[in-house]
Amino acid sequence: MQRAPWHEYFMLLAKMVSLRSGCNSRPSGAVIVRDNRILATGYNGPMPGAWHCTDRGPGYCFRREKGIPDIDKYNFCRATHAEANAIAQAARFGISVEGADLYCTLAPCYVCLKLIASAGIRAVYYEYDYGSRDFERDAFWREAIKEAGLREFRQVRVSEEVLRQLEEILHYPTSRRRLAPTDFLEEFEDGHTYGLPTVEVLLNKLRYQPRPALYDVRFVIECPATTEPPEGKVLWDGELSPEEALSRLEKRLGEDGRLLLEISVGGKVFPVTFVREAENFRVVVEFPEVDLASFKEGALLVDYLAARLSRRLALPFKLDLRVEALRLR
């Protein structure tokens, strides 16, 4: 599931806000946002505490009941527009909308546009053009947008992909588990081999082991992934830094199918073997009795070398970490 882009996310919220609208004709919603944080919302409806047209039934409209034509609708519509209600809500609770963005399901009318500019809102994103049968008035509104000093006035539509994701969530308990639960506590046992995706996963699991020590265990790491050079040295005809060792290893591994060297971490030395196996390499590290800190440093150092070499040689590497005794406490 992909995350919805910011513009579509806020427009989607404006659409949801419109569900509270009291207008049967053009239910609208608005959201005021600054720095991707919601400041206020509003929908078109009557004054607080007054009855809504929707209260009188799905087809009721006060203006239409009175026979008022479209040309004079603003003088007889009971609703305050969504944008105006959002700005009023912010003012009511002392929230400045200076420099904010406004998302609305319907492009603002001239009255709301003037209010938006006066409130200091700098960008307006709308889903649908206002559009009426008074083309001259519509053209005047479009020209007035230039006078409002907005940084941006642009149409934003919610994509089919985001709407599909929303539909899935609406028909599915939103926070119901989508991935399989992890084990509450996965315990390692003596004398076993464990396959793990990365060294990071291994070290995290070792943190939660209830036992004070593990004996005769083997950890096979499928994907070396350490990107930052860790502490430690490579002992191979002298003492080398990880970066110095990489160039020599890259050349020699292209020639030899098996290399022996050592790593030095925390004052301890551990043997390491690079073995070519068909179209991949296995890096075997032998740990005698070792504490968790030294094991971590050694595993990260070898993981870093394997990850870098895997990219340079375009071949997969696996780590084979064999431990006689691992003190966890």
Secondary structure, DSSP 4 states (H G I P E B T S, - for coil): -PPPPHHHHHHHHHHHHGGG---SS---EEEEEETTEEEEEEE-B-STTSPPGGGG-TT--HHHHHT--GGGHHHH--PBPHHHHHHHHHHHTT---TT-EEEEEE---HHHHHHHHHHT--EEEEEE----S-HHHHHHHHHHHHHTT-SEEEE----HHHHHHHHHHHTS-TTS--SPPPPS-----TT-EEEES-HHHHHHHHHT--SSEEEEEEEEES-----S--S-EEESSSEE-HHHHHHHHHHHHTT-SEEEEEEEETTEEEEEEEEEETTEEEEEEEEEEEEHHHHHHHHHHHHHHHHHHHHHHT--EEEEEEEEEEE--
